[in-house]
Amino acid sequence: MNIQKSMIFVKCIFKLVVFALGFQLVVSGLNYIYVDAEHPWYRVMWHHYYEDEGKIDCIILGSSHVYCDIDPSLLNSTSDDYWFNLASPSQRLVDSYYLLKEADRGNELSHIYLELYYDCSAKDSLKDNIDPIKDQSICDRSWQNIDFMKNSINKVQYMLSVFNKDNTVSMLFPFCRYRMKLGDWDYIKQNLQAKEKKEYQSYEYRYHFEDGNGYLEYRRQGYFYSTREFWGHLYEQSKVLEEDPIGYVSEKYLRKIISYCQKRNIAITLFVSPMNDLQLVSTKNYDHFIQEVNDIAAEYKVDFYDFNLVREGYLPIHSKDFFYDMGHLNGAGANLFTSFFQQIVSGNAADNQKCFYSSYEEKMQETPATVYGLYYQDAEDRMFYIASNRDEELEYKVVVTPAAGEPYIVQDFSTNKIFSLPLSENGVCSVFYKKCNESDDAARVCEIGF
């Protein structure tokens, strides 16, 4: 009788194992069929991270600004430390915290460099003024990190930190995030073809931009190199920063990251990568973000460097030649910035202050009067705002050259910085600008495609 019960028990266990293996095989197959192969940032980065795990000394955390802006191999060449760029698209501070713990789990870390892109941590003041840590569209960024992390208690904690009942299925089964592609045979065919390519199989990545302006490729140690050059000067305003703009969840995790490092005697430096001034001018009140980070950094006695405040001459990077879009450096910009970054973070904090303005407002007032481009708040209303580094002193003349038609004047020289254009129109907008006391012949021009 006991033998018979044992046999029944063994058969039940065997059936469960077979079912589990079969279920896993089906899920893996569906993931392979549906999970997008065209933007494999996370898969490539995590594969190379685990290849380097065990020899990493310094980790850089942050958003895509980091993996495009800093080349760890250049830092390796002038340092005894081994660096890795553990950044991911739109990485929030909750993500940075668990990525830090993952890196600390497998390495003897000596230093953490945490990039603080305001758009990943500030409250969404143009919408609902909350820090939506568990919003589905935002959580997809976290899931893609989680998908490629090795199983561990840290991975489970990471999953629970962004868990809610509405995203349970997406968390457990990545292919469910692509449910809208269920019967899209063209997508399935293209996805499978992409996964059969040598680049995918060998964890390589290169993307040629459709407009012919350069390419983006994975190089090494979490770094993505680009040959693209920034052509545009038109930006959609994403935020207006009020006082104390960092969201409550972001601030909590920023403090957790700093405390984690200090408890484990891991040095930590906070920084912000350089962005095109059009983005910062259109954001408005950027100094509110700088001040809040400065206050937190001072509280914990850690260094903070905002490379958007670098004085002219120390980092001559604010040119289209060094950016591939509004917020990301191309390869030439990354080479220049990486070198300066190492000079600063390896130097003395007090001595470094001579290289920086104390605020963004000070920078705007002390740099020559200029126009950076145009920005808008709503694409549908076609209201454009001239982004310059002066609230006064300048006059603007706006001339539009439609794609099909003759140039016409929208406004003659005036201090007005707001104008509208017809919804159906596109072409080139030329903003001529000069000081109020100068003749029209002294005007300079900024040309913007729209």
C-alpha positions as CSV (number, residue, x, y, z in Angstrom):
1,M,0.0,0.0,0.0
2,N,2.8,2.4,0.9
3,I,4.6,1.5,-2.3
4,Q,1.4,2.2,-4.3
5,K,1.0,5.6,-2.6
6,S,4.7,6.4,-3.2
7,M,4.2,5.5,-6.9
8,I,1.1,7.8,-7.1
9,F,3.1,10.6,-5.5
10,V,6.0,10.1,-7.8
11,K,3.7,10.2,-10.8
12,C,2.1,13.4,-9.6
13,I,5.5,15.1,-9.1
14,F,6.5,13.8,-12.6
15,K,3.4,15.3,-14.2
16,L,3.9,18.6,-12.4
17,V,7.5,18.7,-13.6
18,V,6.5,17.9,-17.1
19,F,3.8,20.5,-17.0
20,A,6.1,23.2,-15.6
21,L,8.8,22.4,-18.3
22,G,6.1,22.5,-21.0
23,F,4.7,25.7,-19.7
24,Q,8.1,27.3,-19.6
25,L,8.8,26.1,-23.1
26,V,5.6,27.7,-24.4
27,V,6.3,31.0,-22.5
28,S,9.9,31.1,-23.8
29,G,8.6,30.4,-27.4
30,L,6.0,33.2,-27.1
31,N,8.6,35.6,-25.7
32,Y,10.9,34.8,-28.6
33,I,8.1,35.3,-31.1
34,Y,6.7,38.6,-29.8
35,V,9.2,40.5,-27.7
36,D,10.7,43.3,-29.8
37,A,14.2,42.7,-31.2
38,E,14.6,46.1,-32.8
39,H,15.5,48.0,-29.6
40,P,17.5,45.5,-27.4
41,W,19.1,48.1,-25.1
42,Y,18.5,46.0,-22.0
43,R,19.3,42.6,-23.4
44,V,22.6,43.8,-24.8
45,M,23.6,45.8,-21.7
46,W,22.8,43.0,-19.2
47,H,24.6,40.3,-21.3
48,H,27.8,42.3,-21.3
49,Y,27.4,43.3,-17.7
50,Y,27.3,39.7,-16.6
51,E,30.3,38.9,-18.8
52,D,32.2,41.6,-16.8
53,E,30.7,40.9,-13.4
54,G,33.4,40.3,-10.8
55,K,35.9,42.8,-12.1
56,I,33.9,46.0,-12.0
57,D,35.1,48.7,-9.6
58,C,33.1,51.8,-10.7
59,I,29.4,51.8,-11.8
60,I,27.7,54.7,-13.6
61,L,23.9,54.7,-13.2
62,G,21.3,56.7,-15.0
63,S,19.2,57.2,-18.1
64,S,20.2,57.0,-21.8
65,H,22.1,60.3,-21.2
66,V,24.6,58.2,-19.5
67,Y,25.0,55.3,-21.9
68,C,25.4,57.8,-24.8
69,D,27.5,60.4,-23.0
70,I,30.2,58.4,-21.1
71,D,32.6,55.9,-22.6
72,P,33.9,53.6,-19.8
73,S,36.7,52.3,-21.9
74,L,38.2,55.8,-22.0
75,L,38.0,56.0,-18.2
76,N,39.7,52.5,-18.0
77,S,42.6,53.7,-20.1
78,T,43.5,56.5,-17.6
79,S,42.5,54.7,-14.4
80,D,43.4,51.6,-12.5
81,D,39.6,51.0,-12.0
82,Y,37.3,49.0,-14.3
83,W,34.2,51.0,-15.2
84,F,30.8,49.9,-16.4
85,N,27.9,52.0,-17.7
86,L,24.9,50.4,-16.1
87,A,22.4,52.8,-17.6
88,S,19.1,52.1,-19.3
89,P,16.4,54.1,-21.1
90,S,14.5,56.6,-18.9
91,Q,16.0,54.9,-15.8
92,R,14.3,56.2,-12.7
93,L,15.8,56.3,-9.2
94,V,13.8,53.2,-8.1
95,D,15.5,51.4,-11.0
96,S,18.9,52.8,-10.2
97,Y,18.6,51.6,-6.6
98,Y,18.0,47.9,-7.6
99,L,20.6,48.1,-10.3
100,L,23.1,49.4,-7.7
101,K,22.2,46.4,-5.4
102,E,22.7,44.0,-8.4
103,A,26.1,45.5,-9.2
104,D,27.1,45.4,-5.5
105,R,26.0,41.8,-5.3
106,G,28.5,40.7,-7.9
107,N,31.4,43.1,-7.5
108,E,33.7,44.8,-5.0
109,L,32.5,48.3,-5.8
110,S,34.6,51.4,-4.9
111,H,32.6,54.2,-6.5
112,I,29.1,54.9,-7.8
113,Y,28.4,57.8,-10.2
114,L,24.6,58.5,-10.2
115,E,23.3,60.7,-13.1
116,L,20.2,62.7,-12.2
117,Y,18.2,63.6,-15.3
118,Y,15.4,65.8,-14.0
119,D,12.8,64.3,-16.4
120,C,13.2,60.9,-14.7
121,S,12.8,62.2,-11.2
122,A,10.7,65.4,-11.2
123,K,7.0,65.6,-10.6
124,D,5.0,65.8,-13.8
125,S,3.9,69.4,-13.2
126,L,2.2,69.7,-16.6
127,K,-0.1,66.8,-15.8
128,D,-1.1,65.4,-12.4
129,N,1.8,66.4,-10.2
130,I,2.5,62.9,-8.9
131,D,5.4,60.5,-9.1
132,P,3.7,57.6,-11.0
133,I,6.0,54.8,-9.9
134,K,3.5,52.1,-10.8
135,D,2.1,53.5,-14.0
136,Q,2.0,50.7,-16.6
137,S,3.7,52.7,-19.4
138,I,6.5,53.7,-17.1
139,C,6.8,50.3,-15.5
140,D,7.6,48.7,-18.9
141,R,11.0,50.3,-18.6
142,S,11.5,48.5,-15.3
143,W,10.2,45.2,-16.6
144,Q,12.8,45.2,-19.3
145,N,15.6,45.5,-16.8
146,I,14.0,42.8,-14.7
147,D,13.6,40.5,-17.7
148,F,17.4,40.2,-18.2
149,M,18.6,40.2,-14.6
150,K,19.6,36.9,-13.0
151,N,17.3,35.4,-10.5
152,S,17.9,36.6,-7.0
153,I,16.2,38.1,-3.9
154,N,17.2,41.5,-5.3
155,K,15.3,40.8,-8.5
156,V,12.2,39.8,-6.5
157,Q,12.4,42.9,-4.4
158,Y,12.7,45.0,-7.6
159,M,9.7,43.3,-9.1
160,L,7.6,44.0,-5.9
161,S,8.7,47.6,-5.8
162,V,6.9,48.4,-9.1
163,F,4.2,45.8,-8.7
164,N,0.5,46.4,-8.8
165,K,-2.5,44.2,-9.6
166,D,-2.9,45.7,-13.1
167,N,0.6,44.8,-14.3
168,T,0.9,41.3,-12.8
169,V,0.6,39.5,-16.2
170,S,3.1,41.9,-17.9
171,M,5.5,41.3,-15.1
172,L,5.4,37.5,-15.3
173,F,5.0,37.1,-19.1
174,P,6.9,39.6,-21.2
175,F,5.1,38.5,-24.4
176,C,1.8,39.9,-22.9
177,R,3.2,43.4,-23.3
178,Y,2.8,42.8,-27.1
179,R,-0.7,41.5,-27.0
180,M,-1.7,44.1,-29.7
181,K,0.6,42.2,-32.1
182,L,-1.1,38.9,-31.6
183,G,-2.3,38.5,-35.2
184,D,0.2,40.9,-36.8
185,W,2.0,38.4,-39.0
186,D,4.2,41.1,-40.6
187,Y,5.5,42.1,-37.2
188,I,6.1,38.4,-36.2
189,K,7.9,37.7,-39.4
190,Q,10.1,40.8,-39.1
191,N,10.8,40.1,-35.5
192,L,11.9,36.5,-36.1
193,Q,14.1,37.6,-39.0
194,A,15.7,40.2,-36.8
195,K,16.4,37.6,-34.1
196,E,18.1,35.3,-36.7
197,K,20.7,37.9,-37.6
198,K,24.3,37.6,-36.4
199,E,24.1,40.9,-34.5
200,Y,21.2,39.7,-32.4
201,Q,22.7,36.3,-31.7
202,S,26.1,37.8,-30.7
203,Y,24.6,40.6,-28.6
204,E,25.7,43.3,-30.9
205,Y,23.6,46.3,-32.0
206,R,23.8,48.9,-34.7
207,Y,20.9,51.1,-35.9
208,H,21.1,53.3,-39.0
209,F,18.8,56.3,-38.8
210,E,16.3,56.4,-41.6
211,D,17.1,60.0,-42.6
212,G,20.7,59.0,-43.3
213,N,22.1,61.1,-40.5
214,G,24.5,58.6,-38.9
215,Y,24.1,55.5,-36.8
216,L,23.9,54.3,-33.2
217,E,25.8,51.2,-32.1
218,Y,26.7,49.3,-28.9
219,R,30.5,49.5,-28.3
220,R,31.5,48.1,-24.9
221,Q,30.8,48.3,-21.1
222,G,27.3,49.6,-21.5
223,Y,28.3,52.4,-23.9
224,F,26.3,53.3,-27.1
225,Y,28.2,55.3,-29.7
226,S,26.6,57.5,-32.3
227,T,27.8,59.4,-35.4
228,R,24.5,61.3,-35.7
229,E,24.6,65.1,-35.6
230,F,21.8,67.3,-34.1
231,W,19.9,69.1,-36.8
232,G,16.8,70.4,-35.1
233,H,16.0,73.4,-32.9
234,L,12.4,72.6,-32.1
235,Y,11.4,71.0,-28.7
236,E,8.2,70.0,-27.0
237,Q,8.1,71.4,-23.5
238,S,7.8,68.4,-21.1
239,K,7.9,70.0,-17.7
240,V,7.8,73.3,-15.8
241,L,9.7,72.9,-12.6
242,E,8.1,74.3,-9.4
243,E,10.0,74.6,-6.1
244,D,11.2,71.2,-4.7
245,P,10.4,69.5,-8.0
246,I,11.7,66.0,-7.2
247,G,8.9,63.6,-6.7
248,Y,8.4,62.0,-3.3
249,V,9.2,58.5,-4.5
250,S,12.2,59.7,-6.4
251,E,13.5,61.5,-3.4
252,K,13.0,58.5,-1.3
253,Y,15.1,56.3,-3.6
254,L,17.7,59.0,-4.0
255,R,18.2,59.0,-0.3
256,K,18.1,55.1,-0.2
257,I,20.9,55.0,-2.8
258,I,23.1,57.5,-1.0
259,S,22.5,55.7,2.4
260,Y,23.2,52.3,0.9
261,C,26.5,53.5,-0.5
262,Q,27.6,55.2,2.7
263,K,26.7,52.2,4.9
264,R,28.9,50.0,2.7
265,N,31.7,52.5,2.4
266,I,31.1,52.9,-1.4
267,A,31.9,56.4,-2.5
268,I,29.1,58.1,-4.4
269,T,29.1,61.2,-6.7
270,L,26.0,62.8,-8.1
271,F,26.0,64.5,-11.5
272,V,23.9,65.7,-14.4
273,S,25.0,65.1,-18.0
274,P,25.1,68.1,-20.4
275,M,22.0,68.8,-22.5
276,N,21.2,71.2,-25.2
277,D,20.2,74.6,-23.7
278,L,17.0,74.7,-25.7
279,Q,15.6,71.9,-23.5
280,L,16.6,73.6,-20.3
281,V,15.4,77.0,-21.3
282,S,12.0,75.6,-22.4
283,T,11.7,73.6,-19.2
284,K,11.8,76.8,-17.1
285,N,12.9,77.1,-13.5
286,Y,15.7,74.5,-13.9
287,D,17.4,76.1,-10.9
288,H,14.7,74.7,-8.7
289,F,15.9,71.2,-9.5
290,I,19.6,72.2,-9.0
291,Q,18.8,73.7,-5.6
292,E,16.9,70.6,-4.4
293,V,19.7,68.2,-5.4
294,N,22.3,70.6,-3.9
295,D,20.4,70.5,-0.6
296,I,20.2,66.7,-0.5
297,A,23.9,66.4,-1.5
298,A,24.9,68.8,1.2
299,E,22.8,66.9,3.8
300,Y,24.7,63.7,3.0
301,K,28.0,65.4,2.3
302,V,28.4,64.0,-1.2
303,D,29.7,65.8,-4.3
304,F,27.2,67.0,-7.0
305,Y,28.3,68.3,-10.4
306,D,25.8,69.7,-13.0
307,F,27.7,69.7,-16.3
308,N,25.0,72.1,-17.7
309,L,26.6,74.8,-15.5
310,V,30.2,74.4,-16.8
311,R,31.8,77.7,-17.7
312,E,32.8,78.4,-21.3
313,G,36.3,77.3,-22.2
314,Y,36.3,74.3,-19.8
315,L,33.9,72.1,-21.8
316,P,33.1,73.6,-25.3
317,I,30.4,71.1,-26.0
318,H,27.3,73.2,-26.7
319,S,27.3,72.8,-30.5
320,K,25.3,70.6,-32.9
321,D,28.6,68.8,-33.7
322,F,28.6,67.1,-30.3
323,F,24.9,66.1,-29.9
324,Y,22.9,63.6,-31.8
325,D,19.6,65.0,-30.4
326,M,18.4,67.4,-27.7
327,G,19.7,65.5,-24.7
328,H,22.2,62.9,-25.9
329,L,25.8,63.4,-27.0
330,N,27.2,61.7,-30.1
331,G,30.6,59.9,-30.2
332,A,32.6,63.2,-30.6
333,G,30.7,64.7,-27.7
334,A,31.1,61.6,-25.5
335,N,34.9,61.6,-26.1
336,L,35.1,65.3,-25.1
337,F,32.7,64.9,-22.1
338,T,34.2,61.7,-20.8
339,S,37.6,63.3,-20.6
340,F,36.3,66.3,-18.7
341,F,34.1,64.2,-16.5
342,Q,37.1,62.2,-15.3
343,Q,39.1,65.3,-14.7
344,I,36.3,66.7,-12.5
345,V,35.3,63.6,-10.5
346,S,39.0,62.7,-9.8
347,G,39.8,66.2,-8.7
348,N,39.1,68.2,-5.6
349,A,35.6,69.4,-5.1
350,A,36.6,72.8,-3.8
351,D,39.0,73.4,-6.7
352,N,36.4,72.2,-9.2
353,Q,34.0,75.0,-8.3
354,K,35.9,77.5,-10.5
355,C,34.7,75.5,-13.6
356,F,31.0,75.9,-12.8
357,Y,28.4,78.6,-12.6
358,S,26.5,78.6,-9.3
359,S,23.1,78.5,-11.1
360,Y,21.6,78.2,-14.5
361,E,20.3,81.7,-14.3
362,E,23.8,83.0,-13.7
363,K,25.0,81.0,-16.8
364,M,22.2,82.5,-18.9
365,Q,23.0,86.1,-17.9
366,E,26.8,85.7,-18.3
367,T,26.8,84.1,-21.7
368,P,26.3,86.1,-24.9
369,A,22.7,86.8,-25.8
370,T,21.4,84.2,-28.2
371,V,18.4,82.2,-29.4
372,Y,18.5,78.5,-29.0
373,G,15.4,77.6,-31.0
374,L,11.6,77.2,-30.6
375,Y,9.5,75.2,-28.2
376,Y,5.8,74.4,-27.9
377,Q,3.5,73.0,-25.3
378,D,0.8,71.4,-27.5
379,A,1.5,70.4,-31.1
380,E,-2.2,70.9,-32.0
381,D,-2.4,74.6,-31.1
382,R,0.8,75.5,-33.1
383,M,1.8,78.2,-30.5
384,F,5.6,78.6,-30.6
385,Y,7.8,80.1,-28.0
386,I,11.2,81.6,-28.8
387,A,13.8,80.2,-26.4
388,S,16.6,82.7,-25.6
389,N,18.8,83.4,-22.7
390,R,17.3,86.8,-22.1
391,D,13.9,87.8,-20.8
392,E,14.6,91.3,-21.9
393,E,17.2,93.1,-24.0
394,L,16.4,91.3,-27.3
395,E,14.0,91.9,-30.2
396,Y,12.9,89.2,-32.6
397,K,11.8,89.1,-36.2
398,V,10.2,85.9,-37.4
399,V,10.2,84.9,-41.1
400,V,8.6,81.6,-42.3
401,T,9.5,79.9,-45.5
402,P,6.8,77.2,-46.2
403,A,7.8,73.9,-47.8
404,A,5.6,75.0,-50.7
405,G,5.4,78.7,-51.0
406,E,7.1,82.1,-50.6
407,P,8.7,83.4,-47.4
408,Y,6.5,85.8,-45.3
409,I,7.0,87.8,-42.1
410,V,5.1,86.6,-39.1
411,Q,6.3,89.5,-36.9
412,D,8.8,92.3,-37.4
413,F,11.4,93.2,-34.7
414,S,9.6,93.1,-31.4
415,T,10.2,91.9,-27.8
416,N,7.3,89.4,-28.3
417,K,8.5,85.8,-28.0
418,I,5.2,84.0,-28.8
419,F,3.6,83.5,-32.2
420,S,1.4,80.9,-34.0
421,L,1.5,79.2,-37.3
422,P,-1.3,77.4,-39.3
423,L,-1.7,73.7,-38.4
424,S,-1.3,72.6,-42.0
425,E,2.0,74.5,-42.6
426,N,5.5,73.1,-42.4
427,G,8.9,74.5,-43.6
428,V,11.6,76.6,-42.1
429,C,11.2,79.3,-39.4
430,S,14.0,81.9,-39.3
431,V,14.2,83.9,-36.0
432,F,16.3,87.0,-36.4
433,Y,17.4,88.5,-33.1
434,K,19.3,91.6,-31.9
435,K,19.7,93.8,-28.9
436,C,17.0,96.4,-28.6
437,N,19.5,99.3,-29.2
438,E,21.1,97.7,-32.2
439,S,20.3,98.3,-35.9
440,D,18.5,95.7,-37.9
441,D,21.8,95.0,-39.8
442,A,23.3,93.6,-36.6
443,A,20.7,90.8,-36.3
444,R,21.8,87.2,-36.2
445,V,19.6,84.3,-37.2
446,C,18.5,80.9,-35.9
447,E,16.8,78.6,-38.4
448,I,14.4,76.0,-37.3
449,G,12.6,73.3,-39.3
450,F,9.0,72.7,-38.2
